[in-house]
Amino acid sequence: MGAVVFHYRARELTHKDIEEIRSTISQYYDKGRSHISSMLCRQWNWVQPNGKFKEYAARDLLLRLEEKRFIELPPRLRPKNNLKKKSYAQTPFFKSGALDGRVGNYYDLQIQIVKAVDDYLWGYLLHHYHYLGLPRLVGEYLRYLVYLDGQVVGCLAWASAAFKIKSRDDYIGWDTKTRKERLHLIANNTRFLVLPWVRVKHLASKVLALTLKRLSDDWQTVYHHRICLAETFVDVSRFAGTCYKAANWHCVGLTSGNAKKGNEYQFHGQPKAVYLYPLDRNFRKELTCDQG
């Protein structure tokens, strides 16, 4: 097989792989980077669980390889269009009156998938009111807005699961090969925001419970496969994880205190609590391919 010279997500590249990538770049050099990444997906049959090519991952891989000087990509055909981040300086129209009491005192709690018309509102709220700001959502993801009696009260984001978490993987009973094959059956709650002027008791745990009831069906509708386990990470220096505990999530351990930066992990010394919630009573069988 040859010595591994570069790791990218679940892929281990040898010198032969690098040479094949260089050959593909040379063959399609004048067609641009997007075409090269598309051809790489075709050559490797690099597809998502829904059958679509992993073109974003392929583009990211090529950039990482160029950073490490394994390859040289052609110049961009068009200027990079994502350099300027949205400022979210313009306040969208939404009701923001103070709410209190108990969630049972309100008549109508709705959780809605974000549509194009709501995109700016969702981004504005997270940008201004979540301590981590907007998440960078790639791959498979879903976004929700939460309304209480017609007033927006919160936001959620769900995305592809973290690639490797020891406490989670031990809890499931995963080996490396099975994790790579079944990781797409887990969704990560990357953001959960209840707006600061909303002080309604038990709202957060109720929203989590209702979201979890529909999450797998929503994933099936959008990505053509179900999920059987939800995960999230709680910063224990800031939060006690109260709403997750109240919604019957299980804390299975702590992260190692490393964060992924590009293709490498950097130690930041702030481990987070790992919470899991099974969406299927047979989740271990589904995740370990144990159908016996």
C-alpha positions in Angstrom: 0.0 0.0 0.0 2.8 2.4 0.8 3.5 4.8 3.6 0.8 7.2 4.6 2.0 10.8 4.1 -1.2 12.8 4.7 -4.3 12.3 6.8 -7.6 13.9 5.9 -10.7 13.0 7.9 -11.2 9.3 7.2 -8.7 9.2 4.3 -5.1 8.2 4.5 -3.0 9.3 1.4 0.1 7.6 0.2 2.7 9.0 -2.2 0.9 7.1 -5.0 -2.4 8.9 -4.1 -0.6 12.2 -4.2 0.8 11.4 -7.6 -2.6 10.5 -8.9 -4.0 13.8 -7.6 -1.2 15.7 -9.3 -2.0 13.9 -12.6 -5.7 14.9 -12.3 -4.7 18.5 -11.7 -2.5 18.4 -14.7 -5.1 16.9 -16.9 -7.9 19.4 -16.0 -5.7 22.4 -15.0 -7.3 24.8 -17.4 -10.9 23.8 -16.3 -10.3 25.2 -12.8 -10.4 24.0 -9.2 -14.1 23.1 -8.9 -13.9 20.8 -12.0 -10.7 19.2 -10.5 -12.5 18.5 -7.2 -15.5 17.1 -9.1 -13.3 14.7 -11.1 -11.4 13.6 -8.0 -14.8 12.6 -6.4 -15.6 10.6 -9.5 -12.3 8.8 -9.6 -12.5 7.9 -5.9 -16.3 7.4 -6.0 -16.2 9.7 -3.0 -19.9 10.1 -2.2 -22.2 11.1 0.7 -24.7 8.7 2.2 -27.4 10.4 0.0 -25.3 9.5 -3.1 -24.1 13.1 -3.9 -20.4 13.7 -4.5 -18.4 15.1 -1.5 -17.2 18.1 -3.6 -16.8 20.4 -0.7 -14.6 17.9 1.1 -12.6 17.3 -2.1 -12.0 21.1 -2.5 -11.0 21.4 1.1 -8.6 18.4 0.7 -6.9 20.1 -2.3 -6.4 23.3 -0.4 -4.9 21.4 2.6 -2.5 19.6 0.2 -1.5 22.9 -1.4 -0.9 24.4 2.1 1.5 21.6 2.8 3.1 22.0 -0.7 2.2 18.5 -1.9 0.5 20.0 -4.9 0.0 23.2 -6.9 -3.5 24.2 -7.9 -4.4 26.4 -10.9 -5.3 30.0 -10.3 -8.9 30.7 -9.4 -11.2 31.3 -12.4 -13.2 33.7 -10.3 -12.3 35.9 -7.3 -13.0 34.2 -4.0 -16.5 35.3 -3.0 -16.6 34.3 0.7 -13.8 36.6 1.9 -16.3 39.3 3.2 -18.3 37.9 6.1 -21.9 39.2 6.7 -21.9 41.9 9.3 -25.5 41.4 10.3 -25.6 45.1 11.0 -29.1 45.6 9.8 -31.7 44.6 12.4 -34.5 42.4 10.8 -38.1 42.9 11.9 -39.0 40.6 14.7 -40.9 40.9 18.0 -38.6 40.9 21.0 -40.8 41.5 24.0 -39.8 40.0 27.4 -41.4 36.6 28.1 -41.5 34.8 31.5 -43.6 32.3 33.4 -43.8 28.6 32.6 -43.9 27.0 29.1 -47.2 25.4 30.0 -48.8 28.9 30.2 -48.3 29.5 26.5 -50.6 28.0 23.8 -48.4 27.6 20.7 -44.8 26.3 20.6 -43.6 25.8 17.1 -40.2 24.6 15.8 -39.7 25.4 12.1 -37.0 24.5 9.6 -35.3 27.7 8.4 -36.4 28.7 4.9 -34.7 31.1 2.5 -36.9 34.0 3.7 -35.7 33.3 7.3 -32.0 32.9 6.6 -31.0 36.4 7.6 -33.0 36.3 10.8 -31.5 33.0 11.9 -28.0 34.3 11.2 -28.6 37.7 12.9 -29.9 36.1 16.1 -26.9 33.7 16.5 -24.4 36.3 15.4 -25.6 38.8 18.1 -26.8 36.6 20.9 -24.8 33.3 21.0 -21.4 33.5 22.6 -19.9 31.4 19.8 -21.6 33.3 17.0 -22.5 31.6 13.8 -21.4 28.0 13.2 -19.6 27.1 10.0 -22.0 24.5 8.6 -20.7 22.1 6.0 -21.9 18.7 4.8 -25.3 17.7 6.1 -27.1 20.1 8.4 -30.5 21.4 9.5 -31.4 24.8 11.0 -34.5 25.6 13.1 -36.3 28.7 14.4 -38.4 28.4 17.6 -41.6 30.4 18.0 -43.7 30.8 21.2 -47.2 32.2 20.6 -45.9 33.7 17.3 -42.8 35.3 18.8 -39.3 34.0 17.8 -37.6 32.8 21.0 -34.7 30.7 19.9 -32.5 29.0 17.2 -31.0 25.5 16.7 -28.4 24.1 14.4 -27.7 20.4 13.7 -24.8 19.2 11.6 -22.7 16.2 10.8 -21.2 14.5 13.9 -17.7 15.0 15.2 -15.3 12.6 13.5 -13.7 11.1 16.6 -14.7 11.4 20.2 -13.3 8.7 22.5 -16.0 8.7 25.2 -18.8 8.6 22.5 -17.1 5.9 20.5 -16.5 3.8 23.6 -20.1 4.2 24.6 -21.3 3.0 21.2 -18.7 0.2 21.0 -17.1 1.5 17.8 -14.0 0.4 16.1 -12.3 2.7 13.5 -13.7 1.0 10.5 -17.3 0.9 11.7 -17.2 4.5 12.9 -16.2 5.6 9.4 -19.0 3.6 7.9 -21.8 4.6 10.3 -20.8 8.2 11.4 -23.5 9.7 9.2 -26.2 8.2 11.4 -25.3 10.7 14.2 -26.2 14.4 14.2 -24.5 17.1 16.3 -26.4 19.9 18.0 -23.8 22.6 17.2 -25.9 25.6 18.4 -28.8 26.0 20.8 -29.9 29.6 21.6 -32.8 30.8 23.8 -32.9 34.6 23.4 -31.8 36.5 26.5 -35.1 38.3 27.1 -36.9 35.0 27.2 -37.1 33.6 30.7 -39.7 30.9 30.3 -39.2 28.0 32.7 -38.7 24.6 31.1 -38.7 26.1 27.6 -35.2 24.9 26.6 -35.8 21.3 27.6 -39.2 21.3 25.9 -37.7 22.6 22.7 -35.0 19.9 22.8 -37.6 17.2 23.4 -39.8 18.3 20.5 -36.9 18.8 18.1 -35.6 15.3 18.9 -39.0 13.8 18.0 -38.9 15.2 14.5 -35.1 15.3 13.8 -34.7 11.9 12.2 -37.7 12.3 9.9 -36.5 15.8 8.9 -33.1 14.3 8.1 -34.7 11.6 6.0 -36.7 14.2 4.0 -33.6 16.3 3.2 -30.8 13.8 3.1 -32.6 10.5 2.4 -31.3 8.7 5.4 -32.4 8.6 9.1 -30.2 9.2 12.1 -30.4 7.2 15.3 -28.3 9.2 17.8 -27.9 12.9 18.7 -24.8 14.4 20.3 -23.7 17.7 21.7 -20.8 19.2 23.6 -21.4 21.4 26.7 -18.7 23.9 27.8 -18.5 23.0 31.5 -16.7 26.2 32.4 -19.9 28.1 31.3 -22.9 25.8 31.6 -24.1 22.9 33.7 -26.0 21.2 30.9 -29.3 21.6 32.8 -31.6 21.6 29.8 -29.9 18.6 28.3 -30.2 16.7 31.5 -33.9 17.7 31.9 -34.5 16.4 28.3 -33.0 13.0 29.3 -29.6 13.3 27.5 -26.8 11.1 28.9 -23.4 12.6 29.8 -20.8 9.9 28.7 -17.6 11.8 29.4 -15.4 14.7 28.4 -13.6 15.7 25.2 -9.8 15.7 25.2 -9.6 19.5 25.1 -8.5 19.6 21.5 -10.0 21.5 18.6 -9.7 20.9 14.9 -8.0 23.7 13.0 -7.8 23.0 9.3 -6.4 19.4 9.1 -4.7 19.4 12.5 -5.8 19.3 16.1 -4.7 22.0 18.6 -4.9 21.7 22.4 -6.9 24.5 24.0 -7.2 22.9 27.5 -11.0 23.4 27.8 -12.7 19.9 27.7 -16.4 19.8 27.1 -19.0 17.4 28.4 -20.2 14.9 25.8 -24.0 14.4 25.9 -25.8 11.7 23.8 -29.5 11.1 23.1 -30.6 7.8 21.4 -33.3 8.4 18.7 -33.8 4.6 18.2 -34.0 2.0 20.9 -31.8 -0.2 18.7 -29.2 2.5 18.1 -26.2 0.4 19.1 -27.2 -2.3 16.6 -27.7 0.3 13.9 -24.4 2.0 14.7 -22.3 -1.2 15.0 -23.9 -3.1 12.1 -24.8 -5.8 14.6 -28.1 -7.1 13.3 -27.9 -10.4 15.2 
